[in-house]
Amino acid sequence: MSSNQQYPRSTSSMGTREKTYFEQQREALIGEIAMSFEHVLANINKLNRSLEAVVAVGNEFSSVEALWSQFENVMAKDPEDGKTGSEGEEGQQGKNEGEGEQAATAEKS
């Protein structure tokens, strides 16, 4: 393991030595890999811009979503909260009778 050994290298200062087939192929493959990495980077940037656009569109609907959530919460409240027990029962009976009439009408059709 002597550090004094000199190995021939293919640098510009040593222009007398020609590159071997292995070195030529290695440089060609390294160039291809570099180009592939550039394509991957470009595609990742494109994907990032697309995702940012999707998020921006989604954020535009946040106010609409909040409105629908508020509507859902209002509709989910129990309608009998403000009524007495007997009024609520009568309202429920009338509702059930109306449903029965609708079902009978639908069966006749």
FENSULJO-V583256 format. One record per run of one state. SS is the DSSP state (helix for helix, strand for strand, loop for the rest). FROM is the first residue (numbers start at 1). LEN is the number of residues. If there is no record, write none. Layout:
ss=SS from=FROM len=LEN
ss=SS from=FROM len=LEN
//
This chain:
ss=loop from=1 len=11
ss=helix from=12 len=3
ss=loop from=15 len=6
ss=helix from=21 len=40
ss=loop from=61 len=1
ss=helix from=62 len=15
ss=loop from=77 len=8
ss=helix from=85 len=24
ss=loop from=109 len=1
//
